[in-house]
Each structure stands twice: as structure tokens, then as C-alpha cells.
Amino acid sequence: MIPVAAMRLLAAAGLAAILGWGCASDTPRDITRLTVGMRFDYPTPNELIVQPTLGHKAITSQLLLPLMNEEPDFREGPPTWRPALAETWEFSDDRLVLTVRLRPDAVWSDGQPLTASDVRFTWQAQTDPEVAWILSYAKGAITDVEVVDERTMRFHFSHASPTQLADVAPEAVLPRHAWMQRPFAEWRDDPGWFFEHLVASGPFLLESRTPGRELVLGRNPAYFGADLPRLERVVLRTAADGAALTTQLLAGELDVVTGIGAADAQRIEGRSDLRLHAYSNRQYTFVAWNTGRPWFQDAATRRALALAVDRQAIVDTVWRGYARVGKSPILSDVWAHDPQLKPWPHDPEAARTALTAAGWSDLDGDGVIERNGEPFRFELATFAGAAARWDALQMIQADLRAVGIDAQPRRFDPNALLPRLLGNDFDAAVSGFAIDTSLDFRPVFHSESIGGGHNYAAYANPEVDALIESVATRLDPVTGLEDLQRLQRILREDQPMLVLWEPLTLAAFNEELESVAPNALSPLANLEEWAWR
């Protein structure tokens, strides 16, 4: 899933990609070109200085390749890896050294060789405190990247773990000769500088960009893929919303759209010239209850909140069946999901009883329960632009009002809300994660991640800490299955976050396109193979 720990959890606040091809129906089709309508923010190709999102990663991966690519096979077992820039890799017997050999035909688009020095430079940037990459802790176990020769490097680890390949593999290798010109301390000062000094290792080059409107990707003639990419040019265009893209799709102006909303999917169903495809992804949406606030400090109250919220109604109304009620932060179709786990039912009467037992009552008759003089009234936040979540907030507000709780929905710009979530400076919030398929839950539920990781709920449970640490010692993740299932059962009882739903991703393709195969890891997966028949 994007690298191992944490923050490979990508905040999913309505940032999923939406794709489409533009061509008037009465104009001969240019089969060398594809136009992709995509709701994205792409201020820089340097992924170390932006908040990680699925859309940004999808674009960057067309320009800058990692050492290895994760396979979307996490349903069958722990994820596996396939070569990208790396040709081979091998662990030492004690798994403290990983030797990686680069492909001999990997070069930068300006003709410079891609070498082990680029890999070492990338690691130095990832771990430099002045760059302050948000996922830098994922490199914590790597003590050195040794350059053996131009094509060979050795990663040295402080200890062996099941996530070592995920620690090394997924991020883009950066062009040392182009980007070392700018000191690390200045990287965040001018994100646009990296466009001006961008060279590519992936299937596409960046031909041009119009900030806030368009990116034009052109075929990279130096790319090592045989006869790839099949298209000469891919134009990525921003769009105001998914509904507008669907309208353009139905008008014949677009030919691929992914990330379609459930309501828009109904407009596409039955069209003979389009294929509608629903597939599972790595995302789940949740309510994080900040356990540092007086309303959410005890698990009994949090369980009552789970009973009060009608999640099935949210799935049926907001998602129109294109989602399922969440049960666990380990998703239903991930290999380690506990099949015995049942979601809390919607039971308002049981919620009221549980709240009373937890010390909540409406003593002043104003319709809002209180405890120790503190009314159960709080701000329920989410990201602006996340329409499904905002609709769900209205339903959650009504469900909670029915049991005497006053939740006050508010929308915030992502740049304003995300720092508050990371700093545990909020009451409750609806957000989303893309699950880390290495199943390292340190950033989300370990007490050490309070105030600096994705442990939004400020949740601390010594047994959960111990289980997470135990799983991290298993070189074969399958041997940690019992611990992972115990972890899920504890989280169900403690309810630091209420998992609302697991959405399906919806895509629609023109029937004349082939090999379009977005998956849970990227909406632009295998873009180099997309083509017109």
C-alpha cells in the first residue's frame, strides 16, 4: 500500500482521482491521445513536500518510478512486490542487509544514467529533518544505504521486520543530478522549482502544465518498457466535481471516468457504449472520537455512539448500495480480516440505556444529555469537498440527536483540518484512510503516535500497543494473524473510531478502450498499457 507504516495511510478527503477522455463525437478520434479528467491537486512532482494522496501518487508514478511496485494481491495474503527500477533484490541470512540491483536499461529522460547514487540521495532526502517528509518515520529502521557500484546498493537495517520491503520499495527514486542543486533546507520554499528541474524515469514525461487546470504527459522515449506506453500523449485535466465529469462522459466528451459517485453511477447504468465497473479498494471512512475530550474518554460511551448511528442507512442512502458497512480497520476483503467480527447494530434504545449507565442524563430537560455538568455537545468536522461524508454527517447528526447528543457538523479546508487531526486538536471528525496493506497499525492506534501520527483519536491501550509490537516482529506476517484478529476485537469494544463504510470505487470506460484497469492501489494503474482498439 504505499509504504509500510502509517502514513501510508493516505488521508482520503474526497481526493480520489476521476478520469476521462475528451473528444467531440463528430471529430475523428486521435488514437494516440487520451484526455483524463481528474480531480487533483498537483503543486509539485516532489512527493516528499506534499500531503500524500492517492491522486498525487498516481500522477507521480507515471513520471518517477520506485524500486518496486506492490501487487494488488492483499486479499489472498500479505502483499507481494514486482520489479520496477530494481531488477533483483536479496536479503542476507539475518535479514539485516538487503542488496538491490538496478535494471541496466534504467536511465533518466535527459540521458543521464539512473544509479545507486540516486537511491541513496532519495533516502537522504526522505530522512532529512529539513525536508520534513511526513512519512519519514517509515525509514526509521534503515540505518544506511550503501552504494556498492553504479547499479548496486545495500540497505542496512537496525532490525528485521515483516515490512522491510515496504520500507524500501514504494516511493519514487529522485534524480540526484537534477535536484541536488537545491539544498534540502529550501525544498519547501518553492514547490514549483521541481517542475522546472524534472527529469523522468517512468513511462511519461511532463510536457507542459497549466497550474490549476492541466498537465500534459508525453511518451518518454527513454523508458525501458518495450513498445510502451501505447499512447503518445495523456492530458490530465482538473474538474470541479464528479457530476460534471459524468455529464461530459454521457455527452461523449469523455471516455474514461473513475471515482464516480454512487448517484452518478445510476446515470451510467444501462449505457451500451460504456462499461460501468465497481471494484474494492483499500479505503474506509470513519468517525474518530478524540478520547482527550470529556465526551469520548470512556469506551462505554463510545460503544453507545456506535449503537446510535445507523450505518446501513448511510450506505443505502448516500452510497446507494455501492459500499458496505465497516466492521474493522482491516477491511473485509483483506486476508487478515476477522470473519467472525460483526458490526454494532443500529439500536437507539440500547444506546440510550448505555449512555445512562455511563452517567449521561438530561437533568435540565433541554433535550441534550450531560455528565458532570458537561453537555454532550461537540463539533463534528470533515473536509470540504467530500460530498458523501457531508451527507453522512447530516444523518449522523440526526441519529445522535435522537439519543440526546448535539453534534454540530462543520466543513474545513483540508489544509486547515489535517493539522488539527494530526495534533489531536478537534472533537470528532469524519475522515478516511487507505489501509496500509503491510498491516502496521503503529501510526493509527499505537500510543506513541499520539500528537504526531495518524492516531487522531489519541487512543492509548497497553494491550493494543503490545499486539502491534508483536505483529511487527513476525517476519512472516501470517504468523501474526491471531494477534491481528485479537487487535480487531479490542478495537471493536474500545471504539476509538467508528468505521462507517468501505466504499467501492466506480469506473466507467468507453467500449472502444482496452486495457484500462484501475485498481485499489492506483486509478492510473497500468496507464502505459491503455489504448484505443
Secondary structure, DSSP 8 states (H G I E B T S, - for coil): --SSSGGGS---SS----------TTS---TTEEEEE-----S-S-GGGS---HHHHHHHHHHS-BSEEE-S-TTTSS--EEESSEEEEEE-TTSSEEEEEE-TT-B-TTS-B--HHHHHHHHHHHH-TTT--TTGGGGTTEEEEEEEETTEEEEEESS--TTHHHHHSSSB---HHHHTTS-GGGTTT-TTHHHHT----SSEEEEEEETTTEEEEEE-TT--STT--SSSEEEEE--S-HHHHHHHHHTTS-SEEES--HHHHHHHTT-TTEEEEEEE-SEEEEEEE-TTSGGGSSHHHHHHHHHHS-HHHHHHHHSTTSEEE---SS-TTSTT--TT-------HHHHHHHHHHTT-B-SSSSS--EETTEESEEEEEEETT-HHHHHHHHHHHHHHHTTT-EEEEEEE-HHHHHHHHHTT-SSEEEEEEE--TT---HHHH-GGGTTTSS-TT----HHHHHHHHHHHT-SSGGGGHHHHHHHHHHHHHH-SEEEEEEEEEEEEEETTEES---BTTBTTTTGGG-EE-
